[in-house]
Amino acid sequence: MSGTIQKVSRLLLVIVSLHLALAACVAAPAADSTATPQIIYVTQVVTQIIPPTPVPPTATPPPTETPLPPTPTFDPLSAPIYYPLADCVASRLHVGDLAMVSYEGGPNGIRYGRDLAEGTVIAEAQPGAILEIMNGPWCSRGWIVWFVRTQDGVEGFTPEGDGNEYWLLPTTP
């Protein structure tokens, strides 16, 4: 029994000591202007080290690369030019040809009508898109215009070029 009393006494002594130490830390310092401020150091004692649980490795898929546009084996500018309409620029395309929208110049507007001055754009063919030449040509303000069908099935009129730049280039099937 005396062993139990000693343990309880020690426990009470530790509790009282901690209580007094805490009270001393919390007590407000005197309003003396010459008093030096108290510095309290807080420390942490590591009592147990728990190693991290290893995470099983997960399979990482290989990075996918964005494919580059295919390197043409056919030079579209080597196709012979001809002048299908008087007072209009030259052309390299014919009805039944496939044409690619040039990577220079942005998207080609697909229009409801043949007159390019009208704001009748119904769709845009993005650079690299393949168009089927269905009918034409017509001349609008000096530009060659073709009736085309996109790979999505949109049909309308779009210019081939203005004589200085060509936005539709002949391509091989």
FENBELCOR-V706197 format. One record per residue. RES is the residue in one letter. PHI is phi in radians with two decimals (NA if undefined). OMEGA is omega in whole degrees, -180 to 180 (none if undefined). BURIAL is # if it has 16 or more other C-alpha atoms within 10 Angstrom, else .. Layout:
BEGIN
res: {RES & RES}
phi: {PHI & PHI}
omega: {OMEGA & OMEGA}
burial: {BURIAL & BURIAL}
END
This chain:
BEGIN
res: {M & S & G & T & I & Q & K & V & S & R & L & L & L & V & I & V & S & L & H & L & A & L & A & A & C & V & A & A & P & A & A & D & S & T & A & T & P & Q & I & I & Y & V & T & Q & V & V & T & Q & I & I & P & P & T & P & V & P & P & T & A & T & P & P & P & T & E & T & P & L & P & P & T & P & T & F & D & P & L & S & A & P & I & Y & Y & P & L & A & D & C & V & A & S & R & L & H & V & G & D & L & A & M & V & S & Y & E & G & G & P & N & G & I & R & Y & G & R & D & L & A & E & G & T & V & I & A & E & A & Q & P & G & A & I & L & E & I & M & N & G & P & W & C & S & R & G & W & I & V & W & F & V & R & T & Q & D & G & V & E & G & F & T & P & E & G & D & G & N & E & Y & W & L & L & P & T & T & P}
phi: {NA & -1.15 & -1.16 & -1.22 & -1.13 & -1.10 & -1.13 & -1.14 & -1.09 & -1.12 & -1.08 & -1.10 & -1.10 & -1.12 & -1.13 & -1.11 & -1.09 & -1.13 & -1.12 & -1.14 & -1.13 & -1.15 & -1.11 & -1.19 & -1.27 & -1.48 & -0.99 & -1.26 & -1.22 & -1.14 & -1.41 & -1.52 & -1.29 & -1.60 & -1.23 & -1.53 & -1.21 & -1.45 & -1.96 & -1.96 & -1.80 & -1.85 & -2.15 & -2.21 & -1.87 & -1.47 & -1.80 & -2.63 & -1.87 & -1.90 & -1.20 & -1.17 & -1.32 & -1.17 & -1.67 & -1.11 & -1.15 & -1.80 & -1.23 & -1.73 & -1.17 & -1.14 & -1.10 & -1.71 & -1.72 & -1.32 & -1.19 & -1.40 & -1.03 & -1.10 & -1.32 & -1.20 & -1.70 & -1.99 & -1.53 & -1.11 & -1.41 & -1.48 & -1.14 & -1.17 & -1.63 & -2.63 & -1.96 & -1.31 & -2.33 & -1.16 & 1.05 & -2.37 & -1.26 & -1.28 & -2.34 & -2.06 & -1.90 & -2.43 & -1.04 & 1.69 & -1.29 & -1.79 & -2.23 & -1.88 & -1.25 & -1.06 & -1.33 & -1.79 & 1.88 & 1.48 & -1.25 & -1.68 & -1.29 & -1.72 & -1.93 & -1.29 & -2.14 & -1.37 & -1.38 & -1.27 & -1.31 & -1.29 & -1.51 & -1.85 & -1.25 & -1.86 & -2.83 & -2.26 & -1.69 & -1.30 & -0.93 & 1.64 & -1.20 & -1.76 & -2.07 & -1.72 & -1.39 & -1.68 & -2.80 & 2.18 & -1.63 & -2.25 & -1.96 & -2.24 & 1.00 & 1.57 & -1.77 & -1.37 & -2.17 & -2.13 & -1.56 & -2.21 & -2.24 & -1.41 & -1.16 & -1.52 & 1.61 & -1.33 & -2.05 & 3.09 & -1.81 & -2.58 & -1.39 & -1.46 & -3.12 & -1.94 & 1.74 & -1.72 & -2.20 & -2.11 & -1.70 & -1.95 & -2.04 & -1.10 & -2.40 & -1.58 & -1.16}
omega: {-178 & 177 & 179 & 179 & 179 & 180 & 179 & 179 & 180 & 179 & 178 & 179 & 178 & -179 & 180 & -180 & 179 & -180 & 179 & 180 & 178 & 179 & 180 & 180 & -175 & -177 & -178 & 178 & 179 & -179 & 180 & -178 & -180 & -178 & 178 & -179 & 178 & 177 & -179 & 178 & 178 & -180 & 179 & -180 & 178 & -178 & -179 & 178 & 180 & 180 & 179 & 178 & -179 & 179 & 180 & -180 & 177 & 180 & 178 & 179 & 179 & -180 & 179 & 179 & 177 & -178 & 177 & 176 & -178 & 177 & -177 & 174 & -179 & 179 & -176 & -180 & 176 & 178 & -178 & 177 & 174 & -179 & -175 & -176 & 178 & 179 & 179 & -178 & 180 & -180 & 173 & -173 & 177 & 175 & -178 & 179 & 167 & 180 & 178 & 175 & -177 & 176 & 177 & 175 & 177 & -177 & 177 & 177 & 174 & -173 & 178 & -178 & -177 & -177 & -176 & -179 & 179 & 180 & -175 & -180 & -179 & 180 & 175 & 174 & -176 & 177 & -178 & -180 & 179 & 180 & 176 & 178 & -175 & -175 & 177 & 7 & 171 & 179 & 178 & 179 & 177 & -180 & 175 & -179 & -180 & 171 & -172 & 172 & 178 & 177 & 177 & 179 & 178 & 179 & 178 & -176 & 178 & -178 & 173 & -179 & -179 & -178 & 176 & 178 & 176 & -176 & 173 & -178 & 178 & 179 & 179 & -180 & none}
burial: {. & . & . & . & . & . & . & . & . & . & . & . & . & . & . & . & . & . & . & . & . & . & . & . & . & . & . & . & . & . & . & . & . & . & . & . & . & . & . & . & . & . & . & . & . & . & . & . & . & . & . & . & . & . & . & . & . & . & . & . & . & . & . & . & . & . & . & . & . & . & . & . & . & . & . & # & . & . & . & . & . & . & . & # & . & . & . & # & # & # & # & # & # & # & . & . & # & # & # & # & # & # & . & . & . & . & # & # & # & # & # & # & # & # & # & # & . & . & . & # & # & . & # & # & # & . & # & # & # & # & # & # & # & # & # & # & # & # & # & . & . & # & # & # & # & # & # & # & # & # & . & . & . & . & # & # & # & # & # & # & # & # & . & . & . & # & # & # & # & # & # & . & .}
END
